[in-house]
């Protein structure tokens, strides 16, 4: 197989890359006779479905060897049931009950195509070349969709009393006076440290990976949402974080629901009002993931397409705001193109055809 290497990546927008991936998916579905559907809307997406054949199951969104490995691993196959955030807003033409990994431009599907392939991960071991490139241990198995928990700041004293009272109410009288009745029970004070539900796309031992493909951005939020994390100021120089000023109402991207405001029902709001400006922080997903790695004493890697220079620039802007020297060196960026250069040839060919991803030189 002859590769046409990309020497100078041409920046692509999220929309342009989505259109390219869906055109490739439509072509593959047609020539391969693959079960597929198409969403409605101004920018339709191709959805693939599971098929049972005489010899094996197949799914048009996956390399055959990767899909067989996913179906054989209960922990991996559960990922196939992950609901898509846009499922309620965008319907398939045949009312398809589609999931995140059915979508042709799913970054999670791309991630599993690579790391579930037997030539990359097998019998609890990573391909040495892949492990070396990522700086991950070779004796580990990919773990998808983990929730390490990012500590939040303590609630106010009044709220802590209510939480403590609730914890004690759940304990039996015996457990309150007999420590041996619950040998591994956490202390009530420990439960007061609240944590959020930040999801890590991939865990490889002590390495966390965030995968991106056609997402518009890493989410933007109001400063108050990032300031609620316990270790925020310890890790980041707040004034150096990427931000922008919004001077008119804007709608967040499809994957960002964190900064939505409830519409006002007051009739006075229909009258002209002065335009108000507000500052929002960019890279919210990255900030949470970095804090998750910090809390877990792990490394963190952003894995994205080299054609998405906009995402790469946001990552480096967030990285530049990290002022914890002994931790900053554990943060890195890797492109799909760089990763593709060390994977098996049959998987390289699949990624080139389906995603237009060519091995980096």
TIMAR-809429 format. One record per residue (C-alpha): residue in one letter; x, y, z. Coordinates in nm, 2 decimals. Example, Ala and Ser with C-alpha at 12.3 -4.5 7.8 and 13.67 -1.06 7.14 Angstrom:
// TIMAR-809429
<rec "A", <1.23, -0.45, 0.78>>
<rec "S", <1.37, -0.11, 0.71>>
END
This chain:
// TIMAR-809429
<rec "X", <0.00, 0.00, 0.00>>
<rec "X", <0.13, 0.34, -0.10>>
<rec "X", <0.06, 0.63, 0.13>>
<rec "X", <0.05, 0.99, 0.02>>
<rec "X", <0.19, 1.16, 0.33>>
<rec "X", <0.07, 1.50, 0.44>>
<rec "X", <0.38, 1.71, 0.48>>
<rec "X", <0.20, 2.04, 0.56>>
<rec "X", <-0.14, 1.99, 0.72>>
<rec "X", <-0.40, 2.22, 0.58>>
<rec "X", <-0.63, 2.36, 0.86>>
<rec "X", <-0.99, 2.23, 0.83>>
<rec "X", <-1.29, 2.36, 1.01>>
<rec "X", <-1.51, 2.13, 1.21>>
<rec "X", <-1.79, 2.16, 0.95>>
<rec "X", <-1.56, 2.08, 0.66>>
<rec "X", <-1.42, 1.77, 0.83>>
<rec "X", <-1.77, 1.65, 0.92>>
<rec "X", <-1.88, 1.68, 0.56>>
<rec "X", <-1.57, 1.49, 0.44>>
<rec "X", <-1.62, 1.21, 0.69>>
<rec "X", <-1.99, 1.17, 0.60>>
<rec "X", <-1.92, 1.16, 0.23>>
<rec "X", <-1.66, 0.89, 0.29>>
<rec "X", <-1.91, 0.70, 0.51>>
<rec "X", <-2.18, 0.72, 0.24>>
<rec "X", <-1.94, 0.58, -0.02>>
<rec "X", <-1.83, 0.30, 0.20>>
<rec "X", <-2.19, 0.21, 0.30>>
<rec "X", <-2.29, 0.20, -0.07>>
<rec "X", <-2.01, 0.00, -0.21>>
<rec "X", <-2.00, -0.24, 0.09>>
<rec "X", <-2.37, -0.29, 0.13>>
<rec "X", <-2.35, -0.18, 0.49>>
<rec "X", <-2.65, -0.11, 0.71>>
<rec "X", <-2.68, 0.26, 0.75>>
<rec "X", <-2.91, 0.56, 0.78>>
<rec "X", <-2.89, 0.93, 0.75>>
<rec "X", <-3.00, 1.20, 0.99>>
<rec "X", <-3.22, 1.49, 0.90>>
<rec "X", <-3.12, 1.85, 0.91>>
<rec "X", <-2.90, 2.09, 0.72>>
<rec "X", <-2.59, 1.89, 0.78>>
<rec "X", <-2.69, 1.52, 0.77>>
<rec "X", <-2.47, 1.26, 0.93>>
<rec "X", <-2.43, 0.89, 0.83>>
<rec "X", <-2.52, 0.64, 1.10>>
<rec "X", <-2.41, 0.27, 1.08>>
<rec "X", <-2.58, -0.02, 1.25>>
<rec "X", <-2.50, -0.37, 1.38>>
<rec "X", <-2.54, -0.66, 1.14>>
<rec "X", <-2.55, -1.03, 1.21>>
<rec "X", <-2.39, -1.24, 0.93>>
<rec "X", <-2.34, -1.61, 0.89>>
<rec "X", <-1.97, -1.59, 0.97>>
<rec "X", <-1.95, -1.29, 1.20>>
<rec "X", <-2.11, -0.97, 1.32>>
<rec "X", <-2.02, -0.64, 1.15>>
<rec "X", <-2.07, -0.27, 1.20>>
<rec "X", <-1.98, -0.02, 0.93>>
<rec "X", <-1.83, 0.22, 1.17>>
<rec "X", <-1.56, -0.02, 1.28>>
<rec "X", <-1.27, -0.22, 1.15>>
<rec "X", <-1.38, -0.59, 1.15>>
<rec "X", <-1.11, -0.70, 1.38>>
<rec "X", <-1.17, -0.41, 1.62>>
<rec "X", <-1.54, -0.48, 1.63>>
<rec "X", <-1.50, -0.85, 1.70>>
<rec "X", <-1.27, -0.76, 1.99>>
<rec "X", <-1.52, -0.51, 2.12>>
<rec "X", <-1.81, -0.75, 2.11>>
<rec "X", <-1.60, -1.02, 2.29>>
<rec "X", <-1.51, -0.78, 2.58>>
<rec "X", <-1.81, -0.69, 2.80>>
<rec "X", <-1.64, -0.38, 2.94>>
<rec "X", <-1.58, -0.25, 2.58>>
<rec "X", <-1.91, -0.36, 2.44>>
<rec "X", <-2.10, -0.15, 2.70>>
<rec "X", <-1.95, 0.16, 2.54>>
<rec "X", <-2.16, 0.08, 2.23>>
<rec "X", <-2.47, 0.18, 2.43>>
<rec "X", <-2.35, 0.53, 2.50>>
<rec "X", <-2.63, 0.78, 2.41>>
<rec "X", <-2.55, 1.06, 2.17>>
<rec "X", <-2.60, 1.41, 2.32>>
<rec "X", <-2.77, 1.52, 1.99>>
<rec "X", <-3.01, 1.23, 1.96>>
<rec "X", <-3.31, 1.42, 2.09>>
<rec "X", <-3.25, 1.72, 1.85>>
<rec "X", <-3.16, 1.53, 1.54>>
<rec "X", <-3.36, 1.23, 1.41>>
<rec "X", <-3.27, 0.97, 1.16>>
<rec "X", <-3.50, 0.93, 0.86>>
<rec "X", <-3.62, 0.59, 0.97>>
<rec "X", <-3.64, 0.69, 1.34>>
<rec "X", <-3.32, 0.50, 1.40>>
<rec "X", <-3.24, 0.44, 1.77>>
<rec "X", <-2.88, 0.55, 1.72>>
<rec "X", <-2.60, 0.58, 1.97>>
<rec "X", <-2.28, 0.79, 1.99>>
<rec "X", <-2.06, 0.52, 1.83>>
<rec "X", <-2.29, 0.47, 1.54>>
<rec "X", <-2.21, 0.81, 1.40>>
<rec "X", <-1.96, 0.83, 1.12>>
<rec "X", <-1.78, 1.12, 1.28>>
<rec "X", <-1.76, 0.99, 1.64>>
<rec "X", <-1.43, 1.04, 1.80>>
<rec "X", <-1.51, 0.76, 2.05>>
<rec "X", <-1.56, 0.52, 1.76>>
<rec "X", <-1.22, 0.62, 1.61>>
<rec "X", <-1.05, 0.58, 1.94>>
<rec "X", <-1.19, 0.23, 1.99>>
<rec "X", <-1.12, 0.13, 1.63>>
<rec "X", <-0.75, 0.19, 1.71>>
<rec "X", <-0.71, 0.07, 2.07>>
<rec "X", <-0.94, -0.23, 2.04>>
<rec "X", <-0.76, -0.37, 1.74>>
<rec "X", <-0.58, -0.69, 1.82>>
<rec "X", <-0.26, -0.55, 1.67>>
<rec "X", <-0.27, -0.26, 1.91>>
<rec "X", <-0.41, -0.42, 2.23>>
<rec "X", <-0.41, -0.79, 2.31>>
<rec "X", <-0.41, -1.00, 2.62>>
<rec "X", <-0.37, -0.71, 2.85>>
<rec "X", <-0.07, -0.56, 2.66>>
<rec "X", <-0.03, -0.26, 2.43>>
<rec "X", <0.17, -0.27, 2.11>>
<rec "X", <0.52, -0.16, 2.22>>
<rec "X", <0.55, 0.11, 1.95>>
<rec "X", <0.21, 0.25, 2.05>>
<rec "X", <0.30, 0.24, 2.42>>
<rec "X", <0.63, 0.41, 2.36>>
<rec "X", <0.47, 0.69, 2.15>>
<rec "X", <0.21, 0.76, 2.42>>
<rec "X", <0.45, 0.72, 2.71>>
<rec "X", <0.21, 0.46, 2.86>>
<rec "X", <0.29, 0.13, 3.02>>
<rec "X", <0.28, -0.17, 2.78>>
<rec "X", <0.13, -0.40, 3.03>>
<rec "X", <-0.21, -0.24, 3.05>>
<rec "X", <-0.55, -0.28, 2.88>>
<rec "X", <-0.75, 0.02, 2.75>>
<rec "X", <-1.03, 0.14, 2.98>>
<rec "X", <-1.29, 0.36, 2.81>>
<rec "X", <-1.52, 0.61, 2.97>>
<rec "X", <-1.39, 0.63, 3.32>>
<rec "X", <-1.49, 0.88, 3.59>>
<rec "X", <-1.20, 0.95, 3.82>>
<rec "X", <-1.39, 1.23, 4.00>>
<rec "X", <-1.25, 1.58, 4.02>>
<rec "X", <-1.28, 1.73, 4.37>>
<rec "X", <-1.49, 2.04, 4.41>>
<rec "X", <-1.45, 2.30, 4.68>>
<rec "X", <-1.62, 2.24, 5.01>>
<rec "X", <-1.98, 2.35, 5.04>>
<rec "X", <-2.06, 2.63, 5.29>>
<rec "X", <-2.06, 2.54, 5.65>>
<rec "X", <-2.44, 2.53, 5.66>>
<rec "X", <-2.45, 2.28, 5.38>>
<rec "X", <-2.18, 2.07, 5.53>>
<rec "X", <-2.39, 2.03, 5.85>>
<rec "X", <-2.68, 1.91, 5.65>>
<rec "X", <-2.47, 1.66, 5.46>>
<rec "X", <-2.30, 1.54, 5.78>>
<rec "X", <-2.65, 1.50, 5.94>>
<rec "X", <-2.77, 1.30, 5.64>>
<rec "X", <-2.46, 1.07, 5.65>>
<rec "X", <-2.51, 1.00, 6.02>>
<rec "X", <-2.88, 0.93, 5.98>>
<rec "X", <-2.79, 0.65, 5.73>>
<rec "X", <-2.57, 0.48, 5.99>>
<rec "X", <-2.72, 0.23, 6.23>>
<rec "X", <-2.68, 0.29, 6.61>>
<rec "X", <-2.43, 0.00, 6.62>>
<rec "X", <-2.21, 0.15, 6.36>>
<rec "X", <-2.19, 0.48, 6.55>>
<rec "X", <-2.04, 0.32, 6.86>>
<rec "X", <-1.87, 0.01, 6.72>>
<rec "X", <-1.59, 0.09, 6.47>>
<rec "X", <-1.54, -0.28, 6.38>>
<rec "X", <-1.89, -0.32, 6.24>>
<rec "X", <-1.79, -0.14, 5.92>>
<rec "X", <-1.42, -0.19, 5.88>>
<rec "X", <-1.37, 0.01, 5.56>>
<rec "X", <-1.64, 0.28, 5.61>>
<rec "X", <-1.52, 0.62, 5.51>>
<rec "X", <-1.52, 0.90, 5.77>>
<rec "X", <-1.82, 1.14, 5.74>>
<rec "X", <-1.58, 1.43, 5.68>>
<rec "X", <-1.44, 1.26, 5.37>>
<rec "X", <-1.78, 1.25, 5.21>>
<rec "X", <-1.80, 1.63, 5.23>>
<rec "X", <-1.55, 1.65, 4.95>>
<rec "X", <-1.78, 1.66, 4.65>>
<rec "X", <-1.66, 1.54, 4.31>>
<rec "X", <-1.79, 1.60, 3.96>>
<rec "X", <-1.86, 1.34, 3.69>>
<rec "X", <-1.59, 1.43, 3.44>>
<rec "X", <-1.55, 1.15, 3.19>>
<rec "X", <-1.21, 1.04, 3.06>>
<rec "X", <-1.24, 0.89, 2.70>>
<rec "X", <-0.95, 0.65, 2.75>>
<rec "X", <-0.73, 0.54, 3.04>>
<rec "X", <-0.41, 0.36, 2.99>>
<rec "X", <-0.26, 0.29, 3.33>>
<rec "X", <-0.16, 0.63, 3.46>>
<rec "X", <-0.24, 0.81, 3.13>>
<rec "X", <-0.57, 0.98, 3.06>>
<rec "X", <-0.66, 1.05, 2.70>>
<rec "X", <-0.91, 1.30, 2.56>>
<rec "X", <-1.01, 1.22, 2.19>>
<rec "X", <-1.14, 1.48, 1.95>>
<rec "X", <-1.23, 1.47, 1.58>>
<rec "X", <-1.51, 1.70, 1.45>>
<rec "X", <-1.62, 1.87, 1.77>>
<rec "X", <-1.65, 2.24, 1.74>>
<rec "X", <-1.45, 2.33, 2.05>>
<rec "X", <-1.37, 2.22, 2.40>>
<rec "X", <-1.67, 2.41, 2.55>>
<rec "X", <-1.69, 2.76, 2.69>>
<rec "X", <-1.83, 2.84, 3.03>>
<rec "X", <-1.86, 3.13, 3.28>>
<rec "X", <-1.57, 3.17, 3.52>>
<rec "X", <-1.77, 3.06, 3.82>>
<rec "X", <-1.79, 2.70, 3.68>>
<rec "X", <-1.42, 2.65, 3.67>>
<rec "X", <-1.36, 2.83, 4.00>>
<rec "X", <-1.56, 2.57, 4.19>>
<rec "X", <-1.29, 2.31, 4.15>>
<rec "X", <-1.07, 2.26, 4.46>>
<rec "X", <-0.73, 2.25, 4.28>>
<rec "X", <-0.81, 2.51, 4.01>>
<rec "X", <-0.59, 2.79, 4.15>>
<rec "X", <-0.31, 2.54, 4.24>>
<rec "X", <-0.28, 2.42, 3.88>>
<rec "X", <-0.37, 2.72, 3.67>>
<rec "X", <-0.28, 3.08, 3.65>>
<rec "X", <-0.63, 3.21, 3.61>>
<rec "X", <-0.54, 3.52, 3.42>>
<rec "X", <-0.36, 3.32, 3.15>>
<rec "X", <-0.65, 3.09, 3.06>>
<rec "X", <-0.80, 3.15, 2.71>>
<rec "X", <-1.11, 3.36, 2.73>>
<rec "X", <-1.33, 3.58, 2.52>>
<rec "X", <-1.59, 3.85, 2.57>>
<rec "X", <-1.94, 3.78, 2.45>>
<rec "X", <-2.14, 4.10, 2.38>>
<rec "X", <-2.46, 3.94, 2.24>>
<rec "X", <-2.66, 3.63, 2.31>>
<rec "X", <-2.50, 3.33, 2.15>>
<rec "X", <-2.60, 2.96, 2.14>>
<rec "X", <-2.33, 2.71, 2.26>>
<rec "X", <-2.21, 2.44, 2.04>>
<rec "X", <-2.40, 2.11, 2.02>>
<rec "X", <-2.18, 1.94, 2.28>>
<rec "X", <-2.19, 2.23, 2.53>>
<rec "X", <-2.49, 2.26, 2.76>>
<rec "X", <-2.30, 2.40, 3.06>>
<rec "X", <-2.37, 2.77, 2.99>>
<rec "X", <-2.73, 2.77, 2.89>>
<rec "X", <-2.95, 3.02, 3.06>>
<rec "X", <-3.33, 2.98, 3.11>>
<rec "X", <-3.53, 3.22, 2.89>>
<rec "X", <-3.71, 3.50, 3.07>>
<rec "X", <-4.09, 3.49, 3.08>>
<rec "X", <-4.11, 3.86, 3.18>>
<rec "X", <-4.29, 4.06, 2.91>>
<rec "X", <-4.05, 4.35, 2.99>>
<rec "X", <-3.77, 4.14, 2.84>>
<rec "X", <-3.93, 4.18, 2.50>>
<rec "X", <-3.84, 4.55, 2.51>>
<rec "X", <-3.50, 4.67, 2.37>>
<rec "X", <-3.24, 4.64, 2.64>>
<rec "X", <-2.87, 4.75, 2.66>>
<rec "X", <-2.63, 4.49, 2.53>>
<rec "X", <-2.43, 4.34, 2.81>>
<rec "X", <-2.09, 4.19, 2.78>>
<rec "X", <-1.96, 3.89, 2.97>>
<rec "X", <-1.64, 3.69, 2.98>>
<rec "X", <-1.63, 3.32, 2.92>>
<rec "X", <-1.35, 3.07, 2.97>>
<rec "X", <-1.25, 2.85, 2.67>>
<rec "X", <-1.13, 2.49, 2.69>>
<rec "X", <-1.36, 2.39, 2.98>>
<rec "X", <-1.33, 2.02, 2.89>>
<rec "X", <-0.95, 2.04, 2.89>>
<rec "X", <-0.94, 2.22, 3.23>>
<rec "X", <-1.15, 1.95, 3.39>>
<rec "X", <-0.94, 1.67, 3.24>>
<rec "X", <-0.62, 1.83, 3.35>>
<rec "X", <-0.76, 1.87, 3.70>>
<rec "X", <-0.87, 1.50, 3.69>>
<rec "X", <-0.51, 1.40, 3.60>>
<rec "X", <-0.37, 1.62, 3.87>>
<rec "X", <-0.59, 1.47, 4.13>>
<rec "X", <-0.52, 1.11, 4.02>>
<rec "X", <-0.14, 1.17, 3.98>>
<rec "X", <-0.17, 1.08, 3.62>>
<rec "X", <-0.05, 1.21, 3.28>>
<rec "X", <-0.29, 1.36, 3.03>>
<rec "X", <-0.28, 1.36, 2.65>>
<rec "X", <-0.51, 1.53, 2.39>>
<rec "X", <-0.55, 1.32, 2.08>>
<rec "X", <-0.69, 1.51, 1.78>>
<rec "X", <-0.66, 1.55, 1.41>>
<rec "X", <-0.37, 1.75, 1.28>>
<rec "X", <-0.61, 1.92, 1.04>>
<rec "X", <-0.79, 2.08, 1.33>>
<rec "X", <-0.54, 2.36, 1.41>>
<rec "X", <-0.81, 2.55, 1.60>>
<rec "X", <-0.84, 2.27, 1.86>>
<rec "X", <-0.46, 2.24, 1.88>>
<rec "X", <-0.43, 2.61, 1.95>>
<rec "X", <-0.69, 2.60, 2.23>>
<rec "X", <-0.50, 2.31, 2.39>>
<rec "X", <-0.17, 2.50, 2.39>>
<rec "X", <-0.35, 2.81, 2.53>>
<rec "X", <-0.48, 2.60, 2.82>>
<rec "X", <-0.14, 2.43, 2.86>>
<rec "X", <0.03, 2.77, 2.88>>
<rec "X", <-0.18, 2.86, 3.18>>
<rec "X", <-0.06, 2.56, 3.39>>
<rec "X", <0.18, 2.70, 3.65>>
<rec "X", <0.25, 2.38, 3.85>>
<rec "X", <0.60, 2.30, 3.71>>
<rec "X", <0.64, 1.94, 3.83>>
<rec "X", <0.30, 1.86, 3.67>>
<rec "X", <0.31, 2.05, 3.34>>
<rec "X", <0.56, 1.81, 3.19>>
<rec "X", <0.30, 1.53, 3.21>>
<rec "X", <0.06, 1.71, 2.97>>
<rec "X", <0.10, 1.64, 2.60>>
<rec "X", <-0.06, 1.65, 2.25>>
<rec "X", <-0.06, 1.37, 1.99>>
<rec "X", <-0.24, 1.37, 1.66>>
<rec "X", <-0.42, 1.08, 1.50>>
<rec "X", <-0.17, 1.10, 1.21>>
<rec "X", <0.12, 1.05, 1.44>>
<rec "X", <-0.05, 0.76, 1.61>>
<rec "X", <-0.14, 0.60, 1.28>>
<rec "X", <0.23, 0.58, 1.18>>
<rec "X", <0.29, 0.30, 1.44>>
<rec "X", <-0.03, 0.09, 1.40>>
<rec "X", <-0.08, -0.23, 1.19>>
<rec "X", <-0.10, -0.18, 0.81>>
<rec "X", <-0.46, -0.31, 0.77>>
<rec "X", <-0.57, -0.06, 1.03>>
<rec "X", <-0.38, 0.22, 0.86>>
<rec "X", <-0.56, 0.14, 0.54>>
<rec "X", <-0.90, 0.15, 0.71>>
<rec "X", <-0.83, 0.49, 0.87>>
<rec "X", <-0.71, 0.63, 0.54>>
<rec "X", <-1.02, 0.52, 0.36>>
<rec "X", <-1.28, 0.60, 0.63>>
<rec "X", <-1.13, 0.91, 0.79>>
<rec "X", <-0.88, 1.04, 0.55>>
<rec "X", <-0.61, 1.00, 0.82>>
<rec "X", <-0.27, 0.94, 0.67>>
<rec "X", <0.04, 0.84, 0.87>>
<rec "X", <0.26, 1.14, 0.97>>
<rec "X", <0.61, 1.14, 0.83>>
END
